Amino acid sequence: MEIGSFEWQQLIIDGARQLDIQLQQEHTQGFAVHALELHRWNRKMNLTAIKSPLEVAVKHYLDSILPAAFIKAGSSLLDIGSGGGFPGIPLKIIMPSLSVSMIDATRKKISFLKHAIRILRLNDICAVHVRLEDLIKDLNNHYKYDVITCRAFSSLRHFAMNALPLLKPDGALIALKGKDAETELKQMTAMDNGTFRMELDKKEGSCVYLKVEVSQWNLPYLNEQRLLITLNPC
């Protein structure tokens, strides 16, 4: 099986069905174009350590579309530490109405993302070379996004503390994590009604309350556990 082949695309369609996500051939054709370009660029620069066709299909594409059921059509989405475009580009391909911004601190990855956007002819999506900490400094970015995603970007606490200023009051943070995130969840301060407390500034005693919901999947074919953790300010 080769990346981008009909067999590879069908593998994704069948795997998505196991996750209760219905994909069309046009979606996997977009995935194939993206994956082939990622593979080509990866020969010259380190964009991803995942190279086998099966793992690319599962760990990049099936993993990236898991949040789709938790995102409303037409939402503005910020993808932090997007790397090769995950989950931002797969989500945009299957949900064209999303307005997607992808950021990464590595310039070469942004160069690839801009190339991928052009070759896929995607609209209302951009890639910006910026650190999250610097993005926050611009007050025009505060309370701007409906959804903010990250995939193995950092600890949940670091993600929440840094991303919350950019999130709309009724928005959601979505983190894609492995099984190791269970330890992080246990370390958070549990409150009543399934919420957790996070102190943003201990000097001022400022804190924010987050409702945390955890959904668990086993990725098809590889049987690897994934946690989708949604954090909503409350």
N, CA, C and O of each residue as an XYZ file, in Angstrom:
936
protein
N       0.838     -1.199      0.000
C       0.000      0.000      0.000
C       0.874      1.251      0.000
O       1.840      1.343      0.758
N       0.531      2.204     -0.849
C       1.278      3.444     -0.932
C       0.432      4.616     -0.448
O      -0.792      4.609     -0.577
N       1.095      5.610      0.103
C       0.405      6.825      0.530
C      -0.319      7.444     -0.664
O       0.261      7.618     -1.736
N      -1.581      7.769     -0.465
C      -2.362      8.419     -1.511
C      -3.080      7.483     -2.451
O      -3.929      7.927     -3.224
N      -2.764      6.186     -2.410
C      -3.390      5.233     -3.319
C      -4.871      5.044     -2.969
O      -5.327      5.457     -1.903
N      -5.613      4.410     -3.890
C      -7.028      4.130     -3.637
C      -7.171      3.280     -2.379
O      -8.056      3.521     -1.557
N      -6.291      2.277     -2.231
C      -6.341      1.408     -1.058
C      -6.115      2.219      0.222
O      -6.789      1.999      1.228
N      -5.179      3.141      0.178
C      -4.866      3.996      1.332
C      -6.064      4.875      1.680
O      -6.398      5.042      2.853
N      -6.701      5.430      0.666
C      -7.875      6.275      0.898
C      -9.044      5.462      1.459
O      -9.754      5.919      2.355
N      -9.234      4.265      0.929
C     -10.319      3.417      1.411
C     -10.090      2.994      2.853
O     -11.039      2.859      3.626
N      -8.826      2.787      3.215
C      -8.469      2.462      4.596
C      -8.936      3.565      5.535
O      -9.453      3.284      6.616
N      -8.759      4.813      5.130
C      -9.180      5.948      5.951
C     -10.704      6.015      6.032
O     -11.259      6.246      7.106
N     -11.370      5.817      4.917
C     -12.834      5.848      4.904
C     -13.409      4.780      5.831
O     -14.326      5.049      6.608
N     -12.862      3.565      5.743
C     -13.341      2.469      6.592
C     -13.000      2.722      8.056
O     -13.807      2.430      8.938
N     -11.813      3.263      8.322
C     -11.436      3.568      9.694
C     -12.290      4.663     10.288
O     -12.666      4.593     11.458
N     -12.603      5.682      9.491
C     -13.458      6.774      9.961
C     -14.846      6.254     10.306
O     -15.469      6.718     11.261
N     -15.327      5.291      9.527
C     -16.640      4.713      9.806
C     -16.650      4.037     11.175
O     -17.665      4.066     11.870
N     -15.539      3.434     11.565
C     -15.437      2.834     12.897
C     -15.499      3.886     13.994
O     -15.853      3.585     15.134
N     -15.153      5.125     13.645
C     -15.206      6.239     14.599
C     -16.509      7.025     14.477
O     -16.655      8.096     15.065
N     -17.460      6.479     13.703
C     -18.755      7.124     13.448
C     -18.606      8.442     12.698
O     -19.380      9.375     12.911
N     -17.616      8.514     11.827
C     -17.413      9.681     10.981
C     -17.533      9.230      9.528
O     -16.843      8.308      9.094
N     -18.413      9.889      8.784
C     -18.638      9.512      7.391
C     -17.813     10.405      6.474
O     -18.016     11.619      6.431
N     -16.888      9.802      5.747
C     -16.057     10.535      4.804
C     -16.440     10.188      3.377
O     -16.923      9.092      3.094
N     -16.216     11.140      2.486
C     -16.430     10.926      1.066
C     -15.072     10.843      0.362
O     -14.040     11.220      0.917
N     -15.104     10.334     -0.884
C     -13.865     10.203     -1.634
C     -13.174     11.550     -1.825
O     -11.945     11.620     -1.859
N     -13.955     12.615     -1.949
C     -13.352     13.943     -2.135
C     -12.533     14.349     -0.914
O     -11.545     15.074     -1.036
N     -12.943     13.882      0.259
C     -12.194     14.187      1.474
C     -10.848     13.465      1.461
O      -9.806     14.073      1.702
N     -10.881     12.175      1.180
C      -9.637     11.405      1.210
C      -8.719     11.769      0.043
O      -7.504     11.595      0.136
N      -9.286     12.267     -1.044
C      -8.438     12.754     -2.133
C      -7.648     13.969     -1.673
O      -6.477     14.125     -2.020
N      -8.296     14.833     -0.886
C      -7.589     15.968     -0.300
C      -6.519     15.513      0.672
O      -5.413     16.055      0.692
N      -6.852     14.511      1.480
C      -5.855     13.953      2.400
C      -4.647     13.422      1.619
O      -3.497     13.605      2.019
N      -4.943     12.755      0.487
C      -3.871     12.143     -0.308
C      -2.922     13.200     -0.866
O      -1.704     13.023     -0.837
N      -3.477     14.293     -1.370
C      -2.645     15.381     -1.899
C      -1.756     15.939     -0.793
O      -0.556     16.137     -0.986
N      -2.354     16.188      0.356
C      -1.606     16.716      1.495
C      -0.523     15.744      1.937
O       0.621     16.144      2.154
N      -0.876     14.468      2.072
C       0.068     13.462      2.556
C       1.244     13.284      1.601
O       2.385     13.138      2.041
N       0.973     13.295      0.299
C       2.043     13.135     -0.679
C       3.014     14.309     -0.640
O       4.224     14.123     -0.763
N       2.481     15.518     -0.468
C       3.351     16.688     -0.359
C       4.152     16.652      0.944
O       5.327     17.018      0.973
N       3.509     16.212      2.001
C       4.207     16.070      3.285
C       5.356     15.077      3.151
O       6.461     15.315      3.639
N       5.078     13.967      2.485
C       6.105     12.938      2.276
C       7.256     13.479      1.426
O       8.422     13.195      1.701
N       6.927     14.250      0.403
C       7.959     14.796     -0.485
C       8.835     15.817      0.245
O      10.061     15.782      0.140
N       8.199     16.718      0.979
C       8.950     17.741      1.710
C       9.751     17.127      2.859
O      10.803     17.639      3.241
N       9.241     16.035      3.396
C       9.902     15.414      4.548
C      11.261     14.814      4.183
O      12.078     14.545      5.064
N      11.502     14.606      2.901
C      12.808     14.109      2.462
C      13.891     15.157      2.655
O      15.067     14.829      2.813
N      13.480     16.433      2.641
C      14.445     17.530      2.749
C      14.464     18.171      4.137
O      15.480     18.730      4.551
N      13.362     18.090      4.843
C      13.282     18.691      6.174
C      12.425     17.822      7.078
O      11.534     17.117      6.605
N      12.686     17.870      8.353
C      11.993     17.001      9.300
C      10.638     17.588      9.682
O      10.543     18.408     10.595
N       9.597     17.165      8.978
C       8.246     17.618      9.270
C       7.485     16.620     10.127
O       6.626     17.001     10.922
N       7.802     15.339      9.964
C       7.119     14.299     10.734
C       8.007     13.063     10.824
O       8.751     12.739      9.898
N       7.910     12.388     11.958
C       8.647     11.129     12.126
C       7.808      9.939     11.679
O       8.310      8.820     11.578
N       6.533     10.184     11.412
C       5.617      9.127     10.986
C       5.710      8.989      9.466
O       5.434      9.944      8.741
N       6.095      7.810      8.983
C       6.370      7.657      7.560
C       5.640      6.485      6.899
O       5.381      6.536      5.696
N       5.305      5.443      7.639
C       4.666      4.289      7.000
C       3.250      4.669      6.569
O       2.570      5.406      7.284
N       2.792      4.177      5.404
C       1.460      4.535      4.904
C       0.346      4.287      5.912
O      -0.553      5.116      6.048
N       0.390      3.155      6.626
C      -0.652      2.856      7.603
C      -0.649      3.870      8.741
O      -1.700      4.389      9.119
N       0.524      4.150      9.280
C       0.601      5.078     10.403
C       0.263      6.503      9.984
O      -0.341      7.245     10.759
N       0.640      6.893      8.785
C       0.260      8.216      8.290
C      -1.261      8.329      8.221
O      -1.837      9.329      8.651
N      -1.906      7.295      7.677
C      -3.362      7.296      7.564
C      -4.041      7.388      8.920
O      -5.006      8.134      9.089
N      -3.535      6.628      9.884
C      -4.202      6.525     11.183
C      -3.784      7.638     12.139
O      -4.627      8.340     12.698
N      -2.467      7.794     12.322
C      -1.978      8.723     13.339
C      -2.062     10.183     12.916
O      -2.083     11.077     13.762
N      -2.110     10.426     11.607
C      -2.252     11.799     11.148
C      -3.704     12.139     10.806
O      -4.254     13.111     11.323
N      -4.320     11.341      9.940
C      -5.622     11.743      9.406
C      -6.796     11.281     10.259
O      -7.656     12.094     10.601
N      -6.858     10.005     10.610
C      -7.961      9.558     11.460
C      -7.896     10.236     12.831
O      -8.928     10.599     13.395
N      -6.706     10.402     13.353
C      -6.544     11.075     14.634
C      -7.002     12.528     14.546
O      -7.645     13.030     15.468
N      -6.680     13.204     13.453
C      -6.976     14.631     13.321
C      -8.465     14.935     13.174
O      -8.913     16.017     13.553
N      -9.230     14.000     12.634
C     -10.652     14.286     12.407
C     -11.523     13.929     13.615
O     -12.733     14.150     13.586
N     -10.926     13.386     14.667
C     -11.709     13.055     15.860
C     -12.491     14.243     16.414
O     -13.624     14.047     16.853
N     -11.952     15.466     16.417
C     -12.708     16.590     16.999
C     -13.905     17.052     16.183
O     -14.677     17.882     16.664
N     -14.089     16.546     14.966
C     -15.119     17.076     14.063
C     -16.500     17.114     14.707
O     -17.247     18.074     14.517
N     -16.842     16.084     15.461
C     -18.173     16.019     16.075
C     -18.361     17.054     17.172
O     -19.487     17.293     17.607
N     -17.270     17.675     17.627
C     -17.337     18.635     18.724
C     -17.227     20.082     18.236
O     -17.188     21.014     19.039
N     -17.177     20.260     16.917
C     -16.987     21.596     16.344
C     -18.193     21.947     15.469
O     -18.588     21.163     14.607
N     -18.773     23.127     15.696
C     -19.919     23.565     14.911
C     -19.456     24.089     13.556
O     -18.382     24.677     13.436
N     -20.277     23.868     12.552
C     -19.999     24.404     11.223
C     -19.865     25.919     11.308
O     -20.595     26.577     12.050
N     -18.927     26.463     10.543
C     -18.743     27.906     10.516
C     -17.911     28.463     11.647
O     -17.755     29.679     11.752
N     -17.373     27.611     12.493
C     -16.585     28.075     13.635
C     -15.241     28.647     13.178
O     -14.706     28.272     12.135
N     -14.718     29.561     13.986
C     -13.345     30.030     13.797
C     -12.447     29.161     14.661
O     -12.683     29.024     15.862
N     -11.411     28.569     14.055
C     -10.578     27.586     14.732
C      -9.119     28.009     14.685
O      -8.604     28.374     13.628
N      -8.465     27.959     15.818
C      -7.031     28.186     15.906
C      -6.361     26.863     16.247
O      -6.700     26.227     17.246
N      -5.411     26.450     15.415
C      -4.663     25.213     15.637
C      -3.254     25.580     16.084
O      -2.490     26.160     15.313
N      -2.905     25.248     17.322
C      -1.626     25.639     17.911
C      -0.585     24.539     17.701
O      -0.849     23.364     17.956
N       0.593     24.932     17.237
C       1.646     23.946     16.990
C       1.248     22.986     15.896
O       1.365     21.771     16.052
N       0.777     23.527     14.786
C       0.155     22.705     13.740
C       1.139     21.767     13.044
O       0.729     20.735     12.513
N       2.429     22.104     13.036
C       3.425     21.209     12.432
C       3.188     21.000     10.956
O       3.284     21.940     10.166
N       2.875     19.767     10.576
C       2.589     19.448      9.182
C       1.157     19.745      8.773
O       0.749     19.448      7.650
N       0.383     20.342      9.703
C      -0.995     20.716      9.380
C      -2.041     19.909     10.105
O      -3.177     19.803      9.641
N      -1.676     19.336     11.240
C      -2.588     18.455     11.968
C      -2.947     19.039     13.336
O      -2.059     19.413     14.101
N      -4.228     19.117     13.643
C      -5.389     18.633     12.872
C      -6.012     19.651     11.920
O      -7.035     19.365     11.299
N      -5.403     20.850     11.794
C      -6.038     21.937     11.070
C      -6.453     21.628      9.643
O      -7.595     21.888      9.265
N      -5.540     21.073      8.835
C      -5.868     20.845      7.426
C      -6.898     19.726      7.240
O      -7.859     19.935      6.499
N      -6.756     18.546      7.870
C      -7.807     17.541      7.715
C      -9.183     18.038      8.158
O     -10.187     17.721      7.520
N      -9.240     18.811      9.241
C     -10.533     19.340      9.694
C     -11.102     20.312      8.664
O     -12.306     20.298      8.404
N     -10.257     21.152      8.077
C     -10.716     22.092      7.050
C     -11.223     21.350      5.823
O     -12.213     21.761      5.218
N     -10.560     20.266      5.449
C     -10.969     19.498      4.266
C     -12.358     18.900      4.454
O     -13.167     18.913      3.527
N     -12.644     18.376      5.647
C     -13.948     17.736      5.844
C     -15.008     18.722      6.334
O     -16.199     18.411      6.299
N     -14.590     19.910      6.792
C     -15.532     20.943      7.237
C     -15.144     22.261      6.560
O     -14.554     23.126      7.207
N     -15.458     22.429      5.291
C     -15.014     23.612      4.527
C     -15.486     24.937      5.112
O     -14.869     25.969      4.847
N     -16.553     24.941      5.893
C     -17.079     26.202      6.431
C     -16.236     26.758      7.574
O     -16.443     27.897      7.993
N     -15.291     25.972      8.084
C     -14.439     26.450      9.170
C     -13.520     27.562      8.683
O     -13.047     27.542      7.546
N     -13.276     28.531      9.560
C     -12.241     29.529      9.332
C     -11.045     29.112     10.180
O     -11.110     29.171     11.408
N      -9.961     28.694      9.547
C      -8.857     28.044     10.254
C      -7.592     28.903     10.236
O      -7.166     29.387      9.188
N      -7.007     29.078     11.414
C      -5.693     29.708     11.542
C      -4.758     28.682     12.164
O      -5.067     28.107     13.208
N      -3.615     28.450     11.527
C      -2.623     27.510     12.048
C      -1.369     28.288     12.419
O      -0.889     29.111     11.640
N      -0.840     28.026     13.606
C       0.398     28.690     14.000
C       1.450     27.653     14.382
O       1.137     26.569     14.873
N       2.695     28.018     14.143
C       3.808     27.168     14.536
C       5.040     28.050     14.703
O       5.199     29.054     14.009
N       5.908     27.660     15.635
C       7.102     28.455     15.921
C       8.255     28.143     14.984
O       9.283     28.818     15.027
N       8.102     27.117     14.125
C       9.171     26.713     13.203
C       8.850     27.218     11.799
O       7.833     26.842     11.217
N       9.712     28.064     11.261
C       9.438     28.718      9.980
C       9.286     27.720      8.830
O       8.418     27.893      7.974
N      10.121     26.677      8.803
C      10.060     25.726      7.687
C       8.715     24.996      7.660
O       8.226     24.637      6.588
N       8.129     24.779      8.813
C       6.817     24.133      8.851
C       5.747     25.070      8.308
O       4.824     24.626      7.625
N       5.861     26.353      8.602
C       4.914     27.320      8.056
C       5.050     27.415      6.544
O       4.053     27.558      5.837
N       6.285     27.335      6.044
C       6.495     27.338      4.589
C       5.764     26.170      3.948
O       5.132     26.323      2.903
N       5.851     24.996      4.578
C       5.141     23.832      4.040
C       3.633     24.042      4.102
O       2.922     23.745      3.142
N       3.144     24.554      5.229
C       1.704     24.744      5.385
C       1.151     25.702      4.339
O       0.077     25.460      3.788
N       1.862     26.777      4.060
C       1.419     27.722      3.033
C       1.402     27.059      1.664
O       0.504     27.305      0.859
N       2.401     26.215      1.400
C       2.432     25.466      0.142
C       1.241     24.516      0.054
O       0.593     24.421     -0.988
N       0.954     23.811      1.153
C      -0.166     22.860      1.163
C      -1.495     23.572      0.944
O      -2.357     23.068      0.224
N      -1.667     24.736      1.557
C      -2.901     25.515      1.373
C      -3.085     25.885     -0.092
O      -4.190     25.801     -0.628
N      -1.986     26.298     -0.743
C      -2.062     26.689     -2.165
C      -2.414     25.498     -3.042
O      -3.297     25.587     -3.896
N      -1.717     24.373     -2.828
C      -1.909     23.225     -3.721
C      -3.281     22.578     -3.525
O      -3.841     21.992     -4.452
N      -3.814     22.694     -2.299
C      -5.149     22.154     -2.022
C      -6.255     23.139     -2.392
O      -7.436     22.790     -2.389
N      -5.859     24.383     -2.713
C      -6.808     25.439     -3.092
C      -7.857     25.662     -2.003
O      -9.053     25.773     -2.275
N      -7.373     25.722     -0.772
C      -8.265     25.945      0.362
C      -8.459     27.441      0.598
O      -7.526     28.231      0.456
N      -9.673     27.813      0.957
C      -9.999     29.205      1.254
C     -10.261     29.390      2.744
O     -10.600     28.442      3.453
N     -10.099     30.615      3.199
C     -10.355     30.959      4.605
C      -9.533     30.099      5.559
O     -10.053     29.557      6.534
N      -8.254     29.984      5.262
C      -7.317     29.259      6.114
C      -5.951     29.914      5.946
O      -5.578     30.304      4.840
N      -5.209     30.034      7.034
C      -3.895     30.666      6.946
C      -2.918     29.963      7.881
O      -3.311     29.251      8.805
N      -1.640     30.184      7.617
C      -0.575     29.638      8.456
C       0.354     30.791      8.821
O       0.805     31.533      7.948
N       0.640     30.939     10.118
C       1.405     32.089     10.602
C       2.578     31.609     11.448
O       2.433     30.762     12.329
N       3.729     32.170     11.158
C       4.937     31.857     11.925
C       4.946     32.732     13.183
O       5.340     33.897     13.132
N       4.519     32.173     14.290
C       4.458     32.926     15.539
C       4.381     31.961     16.713
O       3.802     30.881     16.603
N       4.963     32.355     17.822
C       4.822     31.588     19.059
C       3.510     31.980     19.726
O       3.056     33.119     19.615
N       2.910     31.021     20.418
C       1.650     31.288     21.100
C       1.795     32.451     22.073
O       0.908     33.299     22.172
N       2.919     32.490     22.795
C       3.140     33.542     23.780
C       3.146     34.932     23.132
O       2.716     35.910     23.743
N       3.638     35.009     21.891
C       3.659     36.291     21.186
C       2.301     36.638     20.605
O       1.931     37.810     20.535
N       1.552     35.615     20.187
C       0.209     35.846     19.657
C      -0.684     36.473     20.719
O      -1.518     37.326     20.415
N      -0.505     36.050     21.957
C      -1.325     36.548     23.062
C      -1.081     38.035     23.312
O      -1.979     38.749     23.760
N       0.134     38.499     23.022
C       0.485     39.896     23.315
C      -0.344     40.894     22.511
O      -0.532     42.034     22.935
N      -0.837     40.466     21.351
C      -1.675     41.330     20.515
C      -3.123     41.220     21.010
O      -3.766     40.184     20.844
N      -3.615     42.279     21.606
C      -4.958     42.258     22.185
C      -6.041     42.037     21.139
O      -7.154     41.636     21.481
N      -5.734     42.294     19.865
C      -6.726     42.058     18.809
C      -7.052     40.580     18.653
O      -8.078     40.221     18.076
N      -6.170     39.720     19.173
C      -6.404     38.275     19.083
C      -7.196     37.727     20.270
O      -7.593     36.561     20.262
N      -7.426     38.544     21.275
C      -8.141     38.076     22.462
C      -9.623     37.860     22.155
O     -10.243     38.646     21.439
N     -10.180     36.774     22.712
C     -11.602     36.429     22.552
C     -11.999     36.331     21.073
O     -13.084     36.761     20.682
N     -11.110     35.762     20.266
C     -11.299     35.759     18.813
C     -11.800     34.430     18.265
O     -12.463     34.404     17.228
N     -11.495     33.326     18.944
C     -11.739     32.012     18.347
C     -12.828     31.221     19.072
O     -12.949     31.266     20.296
N     -13.624     30.488     18.268
C     -14.656     29.609     18.830
C     -14.037     28.327     19.380
O     -14.479     27.794     20.397
N     -13.011     27.846     18.691
C     -12.370     26.582     19.061
C     -10.853     26.744     18.928
O     -10.362     27.329     17.963
N     -10.127     26.218     19.907
C      -8.668     26.192     19.829
C      -8.223     24.755     20.047
O      -8.568     24.133     21.052
N      -7.461     24.238     19.104
C      -7.024     22.839     19.164
C      -5.516     22.746     19.357
O      -4.766     23.653     18.995
N      -5.101     21.644     19.926
C      -3.676     21.306     19.949
C      -3.556     19.793     19.989
O      -4.419     19.096     20.523
N      -2.484     19.309     19.421
C      -2.249     17.868     19.377
C      -0.854     17.612     19.927
O       0.147     17.860     19.255
N      -0.800     17.107     21.175
C       0.476     16.829     21.838
C       1.372     18.057     21.875
O       2.594     17.946     21.785
N       0.752     19.245     22.009
C       1.508     20.499     22.000
C       2.218     20.748     23.323
O       3.384     21.140     23.339
N       1.533     20.526     24.416
C       2.093     20.794     25.733
C       1.203     20.150     26.777
O       0.270     19.420     26.444
N       1.490     20.421     28.039
C       0.624     19.926     29.104
C      -0.737     20.620     29.010
O      -0.847     21.711     28.450
N      -1.754     19.990     29.552
C      -3.090     20.583     29.544
C      -3.098     21.929     30.244
O      -3.734     22.872     29.774
N      -2.394     22.025     31.368
C      -2.369     23.278     32.125
C      -1.725     24.400     31.310
O      -2.246     25.513     31.251
N      -0.591     24.095     30.683
C       0.090     25.101     29.869
C      -0.782     25.507     28.686
O      -0.889     26.692     28.370
N      -1.395     24.543     28.042
C      -2.288     24.813     26.910
C      -3.436     25.717     27.335
O      -3.714     26.720     26.677
N      -4.103     25.370     28.431
C      -5.262     26.143     28.882
C      -4.867     27.560     29.301
O      -5.523     28.528     28.917
N      -3.811     27.678     30.076
C      -3.411     28.984     30.584
C      -3.040     29.940     29.454
O      -3.329     31.135     29.531
N      -2.405     29.425     28.412
C      -1.954     30.278     27.324
C      -3.007     30.494     26.243
O      -2.993     31.522     25.566
N      -3.907     29.553     26.074
C      -4.895     29.665     25.001
C      -6.167     30.395     25.435
O      -6.850     30.984     24.597
N      -6.491     30.366     26.704
C      -7.750     30.945     27.163
C      -7.945     32.413     26.782
O      -9.065     32.787     26.433
N      -6.914     33.264     26.831
C      -7.137     34.658     26.440
C      -7.600     34.824     24.995
O      -8.197     35.844     24.652
N      -7.335     33.842     24.156
C      -7.698     33.917     22.741
C      -9.084     33.354     22.462
O      -9.606     33.509     21.358
N      -9.679     32.706     23.449
C     -10.937     31.967     23.268
C     -12.150     32.844     23.569
O     -12.153     33.606     24.536
N     -13.170     32.727     22.737
C     -14.433     33.406     23.015
C     -15.036     32.850     24.308
O     -14.789     31.696     24.658
N     -15.825     33.660     25.019
C     -16.381     33.216     26.310
C     -17.158     31.906     26.233
O     -17.171     31.139     27.195
N     -17.802     31.644     25.106
C     -18.582     30.408     24.958
C     -17.842     29.377     24.101
O     -18.447     28.432     23.594
N     -16.527     29.568     23.944
C     -15.748     28.680     23.095
C     -15.248     27.447     23.820
O     -15.576     27.219     24.985
N     -14.442     26.645     23.110
C     -13.949     25.382     23.669
C     -12.491     25.167     23.285
O     -12.081     25.435     22.156
N     -11.718     24.679     24.252
C     -10.363     24.205     23.992
C     -10.430     22.704     23.782
O     -11.093     22.004     24.548
N      -9.758     22.198     22.762
C      -9.771     20.768     22.470
C      -8.336     20.269     22.358
O      -7.575     20.723     21.503
N      -7.977     19.339     23.222
C      -6.631     18.763     23.205
C      -6.715     17.290     22.831
O      -7.502     16.539     23.407
N      -5.906     16.885     21.870
C      -5.802     15.479     21.493
C      -4.581     14.897     22.197
O      -3.457     15.355     21.995
N      -4.815     13.895     23.016
C      -3.760     13.367     23.867
C      -3.731     11.848     23.831
O      -4.691     11.194     23.422
N      -2.595     11.306     24.274
C      -2.485      9.872     24.469
C      -2.904      9.494     25.878
O      -3.394     10.328     26.639
N      -2.709      8.242     26.211
C      -3.139      7.726     27.511
C      -2.451      8.440     28.669
O      -2.990      8.489     29.775
N      -1.254      8.998     28.421
C      -0.512      9.654     29.486
C      -1.238     10.858     30.058
O      -0.907     11.315     31.153
N      -2.222     11.381     29.339
C      -2.976     12.540     29.827
C      -3.806     12.212     31.064
O      -4.217     13.118     31.789
N      -4.055     10.938     31.312
C      -4.825     10.566     32.505
C      -4.130     11.054     33.767
O      -4.792     11.455     34.724
N      -2.802     11.024     33.776
C      -2.044     11.519     34.929
C      -2.252     13.017     35.098
O      -2.417     13.497     36.219
N      -2.244     13.759     33.992
C      -2.477     15.202     34.057
C      -3.851     15.518     34.624
O      -3.996     16.437     35.430
N      -4.853     14.764     34.209
C      -6.211     15.014     34.679
C      -6.325     14.777     36.183
O      -7.020     15.514     36.883
N      -5.648     13.757     36.671
C      -5.689     13.452     38.097
C      -5.018     14.540     38.929
O      -5.354     14.727     40.099
N      -4.076     15.253     38.331
C      -3.338     16.277     39.052
C      -4.088     17.602     39.126
O      -3.707     18.486     39.893
N      -5.139     17.746     38.344
C      -5.924     18.978     38.384
C      -6.790     18.997     39.632
O      -7.119     17.945     40.180
N      -7.153     20.174     40.077
C      -7.960     20.323     41.291
C      -9.432     20.108     40.973
O     -10.052     20.933     40.303
N      -9.981     19.022     41.444
C     -11.375     18.683     41.153
C     -12.327     19.527     41.988
O     -12.097     19.742     43.178
N     -13.389     19.999     41.364
C     -14.437     20.760     42.037
C     -15.757     20.016     41.851
O     -15.784     18.919     41.293
N     -16.840     20.611     42.315
C     -18.157     19.989     42.173
C     -18.622     20.045     40.716
O     -18.124     20.843     39.922
N     -19.554     19.209     40.390
C     -20.217     19.204     39.080
C     -19.260     18.981     37.914
O     -19.479     19.493     36.816
N     -18.196     18.214     38.158
C     -17.309     17.855     37.072
C     -16.440     18.978     36.543
O     -15.965     18.896     35.411
N     -16.215     20.028     37.327
C     -15.359     21.116     36.897
C     -14.007     21.039     37.592
O     -13.852     20.367     38.612
N     -13.044     21.733     37.027
C     -11.699     21.792     37.593
C     -11.281     23.247     37.736
O     -11.655     24.087     36.917
N     -10.518     23.544     38.761
C     -10.056     24.906     38.976
C      -8.617     25.060     38.506
O      -7.769     24.211     38.779
N      -8.351     26.154     37.796
C      -6.995     26.480     37.389
C      -6.687     27.902     37.835
O      -7.453     28.820     37.541
N      -5.584     28.096     38.535
C      -5.169     29.432     38.939
C      -4.271     30.021     37.856
O      -3.218     29.470     37.537
N      -4.704     31.147     37.299
C      -3.928     31.785     36.247
C      -2.853     32.704     36.804
O      -1.796     32.864     36.193
N      -3.112     33.302     37.947
C      -2.150     34.226     38.545
C      -2.235     34.094     40.049
O      -3.104     34.695     40.681
N      -1.345     33.318     40.624
C      -1.394     33.045     42.056
C      -1.177     34.307     42.882
O      -1.694     34.408     43.995
N      -0.423     35.267     42.359
C      -0.164     36.496     43.113
C      -1.441     37.281     43.355
O      -1.631     37.861     44.424
N      -2.304     37.297     42.366
C      -3.549     38.040     42.489
C      -4.700     37.149     42.926
O      -5.808     37.627     43.171
N      -4.434     35.854     43.024
C      -5.494     34.928     43.404
C      -6.525     34.737     42.319
O      -7.641     34.294     42.589
N      -6.160     35.069     41.091
C      -7.086     34.935     39.973
C      -7.177     33.478     39.556
O      -6.171     32.770     39.531
N      -8.373     33.033     39.232
C      -8.526     31.656     38.784
C      -9.638     31.573     37.753
O     -10.456     32.482     37.619
N      -9.649     30.481     37.040
C     -10.686     30.240     36.055
C     -11.217     28.835     36.283
O     -10.464     27.929     36.640
N     -12.515     28.658     36.075
C     -13.115     27.350     36.240
C     -13.378     26.742     34.867
O     -13.968     27.369     33.987
N     -12.932     25.527     34.717
C     -13.090     24.840     33.449
C     -13.893     23.564     33.640
O     -13.637     22.784     34.558
N     -14.854     23.364     32.774
C     -15.558     22.083     32.734
C     -14.785     21.180     31.789
O     -14.584     21.521     30.623
N     -14.359     20.047     32.280
C     -13.518     19.151     31.494
C     -14.290     17.893     31.128
O     -14.818     17.201     31.998
N     -14.352     17.605     29.838
C     -15.002     16.388     29.357
C     -13.977     15.557     28.583
O     -13.217     16.087     27.772
N     -13.970     14.275     28.840
C     -12.983     13.391     28.227
C     -13.691     12.316     27.408
O     -14.544     11.590     27.919
N     -13.329     12.225     26.140
C     -13.837     11.162     25.268
C     -12.657     10.264     24.897
O     -11.546     10.737     24.658
N     -12.921      8.981     24.855
C     -11.842      8.015     24.635
C     -12.116      7.174     23.403
O     -13.236      6.707     23.196
N     -11.088      6.981     22.584
C     -11.173      6.117     21.416
C      -9.948      5.210     21.348
O      -8.896      5.513     21.910
N     -10.109      4.111     20.660
C      -8.976      3.319     20.211
C      -8.852      3.556     18.711
O      -9.792      3.297     17.959
N      -7.699      4.047     18.278
C      -7.518      4.309     16.858
C      -7.628      3.007     16.061
O      -7.018      2.004     16.433
N      -8.395      3.012     14.977
C      -8.559      1.801     14.157
C      -7.213      1.263     13.679
O      -6.255      2.008     13.469
N      -7.178     -0.056     13.516
C      -6.039     -0.789     12.972
C      -4.857     -0.886     13.937
O      -4.235     -1.943     14.044
N      -4.542      0.194     14.633
C      -3.377      0.195     15.523
C      -3.759     -0.061     16.978
O      -2.907     -0.393     17.802
N      -5.036      0.094     17.287
C      -5.553     -0.135     18.644
C      -4.799      0.695     19.692
O      -4.513      0.213     20.789
N      -4.485      1.933     19.344
C      -3.827      2.838     20.282
C      -4.865      3.781     20.881
O      -5.723      4.309     20.174
N      -4.775      3.983     22.186
C      -5.770      4.801     22.875
C      -5.523      6.289     22.640
O      -4.391      6.769     22.704
N      -6.613      7.003     22.367
C      -6.554      8.454     22.233
C      -7.606      9.070     23.124
O      -8.719      8.557     23.246
N      -7.240     10.184     23.748
C      -8.171     10.946     24.571
C      -8.412     12.286     23.912
O      -7.468     12.994     23.560
N      -9.669     12.631     23.746
C     -10.035     13.966     23.284
C     -10.575     14.709     24.500
O     -11.617     14.354     25.051
N      -9.852     15.739     24.905
C     -10.187     16.451     26.138
C     -10.714     17.830     25.760
O     -10.008     18.632     25.147
N     -11.962     18.095     26.134
C     -12.596     19.379     25.863
C     -12.665     20.183     27.148
O     -13.145     19.698     28.172
N     -12.180     21.422     27.087
C     -12.195     22.301     28.256
C     -13.038     23.533     27.913
O     -12.719     24.276     26.985
N     -14.117     23.738     28.673
C     -15.015     24.873     28.465
C     -15.015     25.780     29.687
O     -15.257     25.310     30.798
N     -14.746     27.079     29.504
C     -14.857     28.006     30.639
C     -16.294     28.015     31.159
O     -17.250     27.952     30.385
N     -16.428     28.095     32.488
C     -17.776     28.095     33.066
C     -17.812     29.020     34.282
O     -18.856     29.164     34.917
